[in-house]
Amino acid sequence: MNVEHEISLLVEEIRRLGTKNADGQVSVKFGVLFADEKCANLFEALVGTLKAAKRRKIITYQGELLLQGVHDNVDIMLLQD
């Protein structure tokens, strides 16, 4: 799978599921992203795609690795619009 394509799909899904904060940045909770049926079907390895996007400074979130359940309330923030 093409990583760039996966990241662009991820950005679309964050925009679809997320909300804008006071600064105009879009963010979504990891639990919302993980539990979404469309995301579950789109991404074979959501956590891997998130890590790749974070390395490219497209998104940011606290910590290195996000785990379902434990990190459901972690905000994933879109840095590029």
N, C-alpha and C positions, 0 to 999 in steps of 0.2 A: 504494500500500500504506500502511496506517495505521501510523505509526511507533510509537505506543504499543503496538499489538498485536504488532509485530515485537519490541519490547523485552521484552514479557512472555513471548514464545516463547523469546527468548534466555535469559532468567532460568531458565526451565524446563530448557533444555538444559544450562546451566551446572550446575544442581543434579543433573541426570541423570549427567553425565560427570565432574563435579568431585569433590573430596575435601575434607573439613573439616580445617582446621589446628588447632593447639593452642588458638587463640582462638575456635574455633567458626565461623570464616569459611570459606565454600566458595570454592575456587579450581580452575581448570582451565588447562592449558597451551594456548596458542593453536593449536599444531600438532594437538592432540587434537580441539579444536573444529572446526578447518578440515578435518581428514581424515575426520570422522564423516559417514557417508553420509546419515543423517537430517538433519543440519544443512545439508549440501550441497543437499538437496532443499527444505528449508524456507526458506533465506535466499538471495535473489538476490544481495544485496550484504552479506555477513557483516561486512566491515570497516566499511562505512557504519553498520550497525546497532550495532556495537561503539562507534563514535565517538559516535553519538547517545546511547547508554546512559551512556557516560563523561561527556558533557556534562551529563546529568541526575543525575550522581553516584549511579548505580545500581551501576556497576562501576568498577574502576580497573585500570590497567596502566601499565607503564613506556613512555614514548615517546608519540608522536603517532599514527603510522601503523604498523600491523602488516602485514608481508609474509610470505607463506608461504615456508617454507624458512629465511629469515633470522631470523625471530622465533618459530620453533616452540616454543622453550623459555620464552617470556615468560608469566608467570602472569597470568591474568585473574581478579581477585578480586571476588566479589559483596559489595557494601557493605550492601545492604538485603536482609532475609530475609522 
